[in-house]
Amino acid sequence: MPTADPSPYLPPATQPVRGVVWGIHLVLPLLGLWLLLTNPKIDIEWHHNPSHFWMIIAVAGVNVALGAMISEASRRRQDARLFLVSMVFLSSAGFFLMHGLATPQIILPLGSLGFDIGQQVGLSVAAVFAFTSALPLGEQSAKRVLGSQHFVRAALGGFMIIWGIASLVPGLTPLSDPPAQAPVPWLVWGSIPGVLLYGAASVMMFLLHKRRPSAMLISLITAYALLAESMIAGMSQRNWHLSWWEWHLLLTLAFVFVAYSAYLQFRREGSSGGLFDSVTLSATVRRIQRDYDQALEEMVEHVRRGEPLAATRMSGKFRLSEGQAAVLDRAGEALANERELSERLAALVDVSAQTKVGLPENELLASSLERVRQAYGDVKIALVADGKTQIGSRVYAFADSDPIQRDQLLAFPLTVKGKLAGVLEVPVGRTRQDGVLAATLAGQLSLSLENARLYQELHTLFHQYMSPDVAHALLADPAQAELGGQVKELTALFADLKGFTTFSEKVTPGEIVEMLNRYHTSAVPRILNNGGTIVQFVGDALLALFNAPATQADHARAACKAALEMQRAAAEIAEEMSWKRVDDVQWPTWRVGINTGPALVGNIGSPELRGFNAMGDCVNVAARLEGIAEPGTVVIGETTLKQLGQGAEVTPLGQLSLKGKEELVTAYVLTEMA
């Protein structure tokens, strides 16, 4: 039979390598103090009263909160060690606070002698509590400590009040006299016992940690060590020098270290109930573990028999608190229904995940029904038909959103935009949660059905009246529909049909509509396939933007490619129609103007009616270039040509005088592009 490894488990904080690193961090402050005291030139003075006062207030507040939390844990667990540890923090916090109140120019103009020695006295008092807290108190000793806790708190509070009055009321006692000009010798020797008590407490706590590894014990050991080092640093009595500020920093680190450890443990466990259980006496740990083991055995037995937990009986049997009994009761109930509840929750999540944009409602309901039946049994869904909601011979008329029960079936309404759209029928469950989950399932199916129908409406209406890019952007972020815009570089494409007026005079209105639809049907896909956004149709003309609203890298090249494709498609349509017609009426031809530059892009209009558009010189020039273009040609500006790079075949038009432009504009006819 293999023998057990006698070496104790060491958590990361006390593994050999990390333990050395931890020790070095505790040695560094003492090394820094030695360097400051042996080199007075670097032990500079920094006298700043407000910084000192507010640092003391903040740190004392953290310390009081810690002491209160540990004191509450002591009351709840009836543990003497936790009470003594809480007194370490409360006593040091109280004297630290009085040290802060005696800061010069806060209450007293020059401070007081109590300002110099108050914190050393407070740390000495806390050292007694720290040493006592580390002792292996027996049952009788622990009872005596707990029995005297009110007296100890009152005595400590009274001592701090007397010390505060004596230090802050001018002329009352020597403690309120101005600070001593020279170091106080007895303060140095009087601090040594406190340092030794902290050292002994740290060693005893470490021995406890080896038997019962705990991050909270490590933080407490570190705090005691830092408190001892702060007493050593305070012996120098070089007020307002760096060596003097060092013991303030050490006190801060001691308190914040424990607070941060408690915060990490709270984040890990999700509760503050057992934050300091690892610090308690061995008898308390055994009592907590014994109670938990008994409660767990009782709970498992009840669950095994399928019985609900009796919280009152368990509370009396195990002397549990009301909160502990309630937690066990809820845990037993959850375990008893775990499988069925988990399966139904998983089905609900799957139904939500299956709701995809654009999924037809028949396919959506079929896939959802298949998954739901695995968890709920024989579930049925029916949509409204001929004004009735019917499953088999059962007709359901819902007056409101409440379910209808018939025999062992429960029916829930499915609604779309507040109107009845169908019915969900499920078997009656055994628990209240079953009905709640079924109602949630009906709500989720209603949302899925409404989304499917809404998307279909948007697809057939919304998307047909504006660019898909604009439509998708508005669906993803409705805030984009607000009035306003931004300046952005883009390429504007203007196109209209040359000869449209003459054509319209010679044909019927029906032929005009046919012609426009043919041209736009061929032009629109060319623009959209090249990443453009059509923002306007005005009669026979259109305006398209590239690089707005969707960002596009080669927007100038994309616009020119779309324009050339439009011209080729229009030429094919005109040639086709010339063979079909017997008269001499010629179909119109596109003329296109393109220009690149900055423009204001956004939603323009009023709160009641608005539209996505672009404004600026870039867009105006594109419109003017379209106006001078010959039928069947594409005229581009110089800024557009510069972005096309190699492979663009153009014919220069020279510098043109355009309407509304004071400066001449250089333009080109684009004939081909690689």
N, C-alpha and C positions, 0 to 999 in steps of 0.2 A: 504494500500500500504506500503510495507516494506521500512524503511528508510535506506539510504546508510550508510555504516560504515565510520565514519569520520576519523578513524585512517589511516594514510598513509601507503602504502606498503613499507616495508623495505627489501631490498635485503640482501642476506646472510652476507655481510660485515658489516651491521649495525643492525642486529637483536640483541636483548639485550645481549645474552650470548657471541656471537661473537664480539659484540661491546666492551664488557668488555675486552676480550682477545686482541682486537686491541688496546684499550687504554693502556693495560699493556705493550704491545710492544713499545709504544711510551714513556712510563714512564721509562722503563728499561735503556735506554741510559743515562738519567739524573741521575738515581740512581747510575749507574756505574761511572759517572763523579764525583759525590759526594764522593763515596768511594775512588776514586783515589786522589782527592784533600785533603781529610781529613786523608789519610794514605800515606804520601810521600814515604814510603818504597816500596810500590807496584806500585807507579807511576814512574816506571823505565824509563831510557832514552835509546832510540834506534835510533841512528843517522846513517841513511843509505841513502845517497843522490840518488843513482840510483833508488831505489825502490820508493822514493818519486816522482822523476821526471817522471818516466814512468807511475805511477798510475795517476798523474795529467793529462798527455797527453791523456791517454786512456779515463778517465772519461770526460774530456773536449770535446773530440771527440764525445762521446755519447750525450753530452749535446748540442753541436752545431747541430748535426743531428736532435735531437728532436726539437730544436728551429726552424730549417729550415722547418721541416714538419708542425709544428703548424703555422708558418708564411705563408706557402703556403695555408694551410686550411683557414687562415684568408683572404688571397687575393681571394680565390675561393668563399667563402661565404660572403665576405665583412662584416666581423664581428669584432667589436672593441675589444671585450673581448679576442678573440683568438690572436689578435695582441699583447695585453698587456701580455698575458700568454707567448707568444713566446719571448717577451723581458725579462721576468723573467729568462728564460733558457739561452738566449744569453748573457745577462749581467753577470750572475753568471759564465757562462762558460768562458767569456773573462777574467775576473779578476782571475778566478781559473787558467787559462792558464798562465797569467803573474806571478802568485804566483809560478807556476811550473818552469817558465823560470828563476826566481830569486833564484832557488835552489843553494846552495853553490856548487862551483866547476863545474857548468854547463856552465854559462857565466861569473859570478863573482866568484872570489876565496872564498869569505866569505859570499856571499849573499848580501842582502841589507835591509834597513829599510822597503822598499816597500814589501819585502818578508814577513815581520811580519804582516803588517797591510793591505796589498792589498786585501786579500780575505774578511776581515771584511767590507772593503769599498764596494767591489763588492756586497756582500750580502745585505748591506744597500740599495744600488741602486736597487737591484732586489726586495727588500721588498716593495719599493714604487710602483713598477709595480705590485707586487702581490696584494697589498692592493687595488690599483685602479682596477685591473681585477675582484675583487670580488664585486665591487660596482654595484648596479642595475642601470646601465647607461640608461638614456632615449634616445630617438631617436636623439635629437639634440646633446647631449653629445657624443653619439657614432659617429655621423658624424664629430664632431670636432676632436675626437681622430683619426679617419681614415684620416682626412684631414691633420693632422700634423705628420703622421707616418713616412714620409721620413725625416722630420726635426728631429724627435726623434731618428731615427736610426743613422742619421749623427752625432747628438750631442753625442750620446753614443759612437759611434765609435771614434770620435775625442777625447773624454775624456779618453778612454782606451789607445789610442795611446800616448797621452801626459803622462799619468801615466806610461806607459811602458818605454818611453824614460827617464822620470825622475827617474825611479827606476833602470834602467839597465845601464845607461851611467855613469861611475864613475866620481865623482866630480862635476856633473852638478847641483844637488839639494840635500838637506838633505835626500831625499828618497833613493838615491843611496849610502848613507853612510852604513857602516857595521851595522848589526842588533843591537838593543839596548840590553844592558846587563841586564837591569831591566825592569819590565813590564811598559807599557805606560798607565798611569792612564786615560787619556782622551779617550783611545780606549775602555776601559770598559764602561764608561758612554755613549760614542758615539754609542755603539752597542745596548743599551737598546731600543731606538726608533724602530730599525729594528726588534727586537724580538717582540715588541708590534704590529707592522704592520703585521708581519707574523701570529701572534696569531689572530688578528682581521680578516685577510683574510681567515684563516682556518675556523673560526666560520661562517663567511658569506657564504663560499662555502658549509659548512655543511647544513646550512639552505636552500640553493639552492638545495642541494642533497635530502633533505626531500620532496621537491616539485617535483623534477624531478630525481628519483633514477637512478644512473649511476655508473658503475664500474670505468669509467675514471675520474669522479668527485671524487670518493673515493681515487683514486691514486693521484690526484692533491692535495687533502686535506692532505694526508699523506706526500707528498713532501714538502708542505709549513710548516707543523709541524716539519719535519726533518731539514729543512733549519733554522728554528728558534732555534732548539736544537744545530745545528752546530755553530750558532753565540754565544750561551751561552757557549759551550765548548771552543770556540776560545777566550773568555774573559780571560781565565787563563794565556795565553801567556807563557806557559811552553814548549818552543820550544823543539821538538824531544822527549818529554816525551809521555807516553801512553795517557794522557789527551789531549795532542796536536794532536796526531794521531787520536783521537776519532772523532774530527770534520771533518777530511778528510774522515773517514769512513761514517759518517752521510751524508755528501754531496754525496758521491758515492751512498749510498742507496737511497737517494731522487731521483737522476736522473735515476738510474737503475730501480727503482720501476715504474716510469711512462713509461719508455721504454718497460719494460716487459708487463705492462698492455696494451700498444698499440699493442705489438706483439700478445698477446692473442686475442684481439679484431679483429686484422687483420686475424688471423687463423680462427676465428669463422665466420666472415662475408665474407672472401675471397676478400676484397677490402680495399684500404686505403682511399677511397673517403670520408667516413663518420666517420673516427676514432674519431674526436674531435667534432662532431656535438653536443654531449650532453653538452659540455662546453660553447656553444655559448650563446649569449643573448636571452632572451625570444622572442624578436621581430624576431630574425633570425630563431629560432625554428619554430615559427608560419608561417613564410614565406616559409620555406622548406616544412613543412607539407602541407600547402595550395597548393603549386606547385605540390607536389606528388599526393595529392588527385585529383586535376584537371586532371593531366596527366593520372591517373588510370581510372577515369571516362571516359575520352576521348578514351582511349585504349579499355576499355570494350565495349563501344558503337560501335566502329569500328568492333571489333570482332563479336559482336552480329549481325551486319548487313552483316558480311562476307566481309568487305572491308579492303584493305590494309591500314596501317597507313601512313599518309603523314607527314614525319619527318620535312620537312621545315615549313609546316603550324603550326604544334604543337610547334616547336621551337619558332616561332614568337609569337604565342598566349600565351605560358606560360613562355617566356623568358628563355628557357632551353638552356643549353650548347649543343654544337655539340655532345659531348659524350653521354649526357643524352637522346637526341633525337634519336641517333642511337640505344641505348639500348632499348628504348621504341618501336622503329620500329621493331627491331629483336624480341622482346618479343611478339608483336602483331602478327607478321607473324608466330612465333612458335605456339602460341595459336590457330590460325586459322587452322593449319594443325596438331594439336597435336594428335588427335585420330588416324588418318590414319598413320601418321608417327610413332607413338608409336607402333602401331600394326605391322607395317612392320619391325621395329627394333627388336621387340620381336621375330618375325618369323626368322629373320636373326640369332639372338642369339640362338634360339632353334635348327636351322639347324646345327650351329656350335657345340652345346652341344650333338647332336645326332650322331656326328661323333665318333664312337667308334672303337678302334683297333680290327681288326678281323671281323668286320661286313661285310657280303657279299654285293657287290655293288648293286645288285637288291633290297635287303632289305633296304639298305641305301637310295637309290633314291626314293623308294616307301614311306618311312616314311617322308623324306624331302618334297616330293611333296605334301603330305597330309597337312603338316603344312603350307607350303607356300601358298597354295590355299586359306587358311582362310584369308590371309592378302592381296594377290595380285589379287585374282580372278581366272579366268580360265587360269592357268599356265600349260604348257606342257613341257615335257622333252623327248628327243629322242637321243639314242646313234648311233654312226656311224654303218651302216650295209651295206654290199656289196659295200663299198667305198663311200656311199652316206649318207648325213645328211638330213633326210626328216621327216616332220610332216604332215600327211595327204597327200595332193597333193602339199604341199609347200616344195620345195627343196632349201636348203641353201648352198651356197658356199662362205666361208669367205676368203677374201684375206688377212685380218689382224685381229686384235682383236676388231675392231670397230663393233658396232651392226648394224643390218640390219632392216629397218622399212618397213613393208608392211601393208597398210591400217592402222588399229588401233592396230597392233601387232608389238612388238619389239623383235628381236631375238638376243641372245648373244651366242658366241661360248663357249663350254666347252672343256678345253684342259687338256691333260695329258702329262707331260714332253715336253711341247711346241708344241705338235701335236694335231690336231683337234680330239676330242673324242665324241662330241655330241653337242646338241643345247638346249638352254633354251629359251622358247617363253613366253612372258608376255604381258598383255595389256598395251598400251601406257598410262603413268601417266599424271597427270595435272600439276605437277611442276617439276623443274629441279632435286629436291631431289629424285623424284621417279625413274628417269633414273639412278642416281648415286647409289641408293640402289639396283636397279635391276642388275647393273653391279657388285656391291659388292656381291650380292647373287650368280651371275654366277661364280665369282671368288672363293667364298666359296665352291660351289658345285664342281668346278674343283679340288680344294684342297682335298675335301672329297673323290672324285672319284679316284684321284691319290694316296691318302693314302691307300684306300682300295685295289687298285691293287698292290701298292708297298708292302703292308703287305703280300698279297698273294704270291708275288714273294719271299719275305724273308722267308716265312713259308715253301715254297716248295724247296728253294735252300739254303739259309743261314743257317737255323736251321738244315738241314740235313747233313751239313758238319762240324758242331762243336757242342759242348755241349750247351744245352739250356741256362745254367747259363752264359756261356761266351757270347753267342749271346745276351741275354737280357741285360747283363751288358754293352756291347758295344753299343747297341741301346740306353740305358738310358744315357750313358756318353761316347761319342766317344773319349774323351781324354784318356780313358783307353787303347786305341789301340796304344798309343805312346810307343816307346822303353823305357825299364827300368822296374823296379820291386821293391819289398819289401821283407824283410825276414819275414817269417810267419811259425808258427808251422802247420804241416799238416801230413796226413797219405797217403803214396804212395802205390798203388796197381799195381804190375806188374803181368801179366799173359801171358803165351804162350801155344801153343798146343804141347805136347810131342808126338812124333811119326808123326809129320807133314811131315818131309822129306821122311820117308819110305812110308807113304800114297801117297804122291805126285808122287813117282816113279812108283806106281802100278795102278794108275787111270788116267782117261782123265782130261784135263784142266777144262772141264765143271763140272766134279764131284768135283774137288778141289774148284771151286767157290761155288758150292752148299754147300759143307761141311763148308766152312768159313762163308757163310751167315747164315747157320743154327746155328752155335755156337755163332756168334756175335749177331744174332737176339735174342738169349736167354740170352746172357750175358749183353748186353747193358741196357735193362730195369731194370735188377737187380741192376746195378750200379747207374743208374739215380734215381730209386725209393728210394734208400738209401742216396740220396743227393750227390753222387759223380759226378765228371766232367771228362769225357774222353778227354784227350788232344792229344793222339797219337794212330793211328793204323799203325803198321809196319808188313806187312805180316800176320802171324798168331798170332802176339803179340799185346798187348794193354797196355797202361799206363793210370791209373785213379788217380785223386787226390781228397781227401776229406778235407774239410775246406778251399778250394781255388777253384775259387775266392770267392764263397759264404761262409760266416762264418757258422760254424756248431759246435754245442756244443760237442756231443759225436762222433767225427769224427773217432776215432779208432774203436769203437764198430760198427759204420755204415759200415766201410770198411770190417771188418771181417764178418759181417752178409752178405754183398753183395758177398764176396768170397765163403762162404759156399753155398749160394743159387746158384751161378754159377756152383759149382761142382755138386750139385744135379741135376740141369737142364741138364748139359752136360752128366751125367751118364744116364739120361733118353733118351737123343738123341742117345747115343752110343748103348744102349740096343735095342732101336727101329730099328736102322739101321742094327744091327747084325741079326735080324730076316728077314730083307728084302734082304740082300746080300746072294749070293750062293757061293761066293769065300771066301778065308780066310783073306781078307784085313780087318784090324781092324781100326776103326776110332780113331783119336788122342784123347788125354785127357788133360784137363787143368792142369797146375801146376801154383800155385800162390805164390807170395812172398809179404809180407806186412811189412812196417816199419813206425814208427812215429818219427818225429823230425823237427827241423827248416830247411827251404829251401828257396832259392831265387825264388820268384814267380813273373811272369810278362811276358811282351811281348819281345821275343828274336828273333833276326834276323837282317834285314837291313831295311832302309826306303822303299825299293821296295817290300820286302817280309818278313813277320814276322809271328810268331805264339806264342800262349799262351803256356807256359811250366813252369817247375820247375827244378831247379838245386841245388845240394847239396849232402852232405854225406848221408842224410836220403834217398834220391831217389836212390843213388848208392847202398846202402845196400839192399833196397827192390829188386833191379834187381838181386843182387847176391843171395839173399834168394830164389828168383824164380828159379835161375839156379840150386840150389841144391835140390829143392823140388822134391819129387817123384810124378809121374802122379796121378792125382786125389786128391792131398793133398794141404793144405794151410800152409805155413811156415811163422811165424811171429817173429819179433824181440822182445827183452826184453822190450823196451820202449812201444811197442804196448800192450804187455801183462799187464803192470802195469796200463794201462788206461781202461782195460776191466772190472776190478773189480771181484766180485764173480760170479760164474756160468760158467766160461770158462774152458773147459776140454782140456788139452794140454799134449803132450808128449815131454819131454825135449830132445833136440839134443846135449846138452852140449855146450862147447865153440868151435866155428868153426873158421878156418882160411880162410878168404874170399879173393879172388883176389883183389889186390889193397888196402887192409887194413892191416896195421901193427899190430893193436891190434886185439885180438880174439873177436869174436862176439857171444853172447849167443842167441840161437834160439830155437824155439818150433814148433811142429806140432799141429795146432789147429784142434780138431776133433768135438767139439760141443760147443754151447754157449747158455746160458739160455736166 
